[in-house]
Amino acid sequence: MRQMTAIELRDLLATAVSTVKIDVREEVELKNGMIEGSIHIPMQSVPGKLNELDQYKNDTIVLICRTGGRSDQVGQFLEQMGFTDVINLAGGMNQWATNVDPSVTVY
């Protein structure tokens, strides 16, 4: 799994590379802001959603949480399940808010 800073992710998203962005935070956390186009699947729900996620098995998947810890765990799980191109947003939404989008709340 690749680790990517908020700046690196911003730059990747500005290219033609197709990504599937999955936000694994809890519903109550989303009020602080989301990266546009993200799919919300809380961390605990990911194992039960594997059938739905299978369509993305060979796509570039970007995992997002508040600080990067939960998304890293989900990334390790997805790689064990055969997903081939997984990126963790290191520092999570807090780093995204600090370095890319100040409209997002740091919490």
Secondary structure by P-SEA (a helix, b strand, c coil): cccccaaaaaaaaaccbbbbbbbcccccccccccccbbbbbccccccccccccccccccbbbbbcccaaaaaaaaaaaaaacccbbbbccccaaaaaaccccccccc
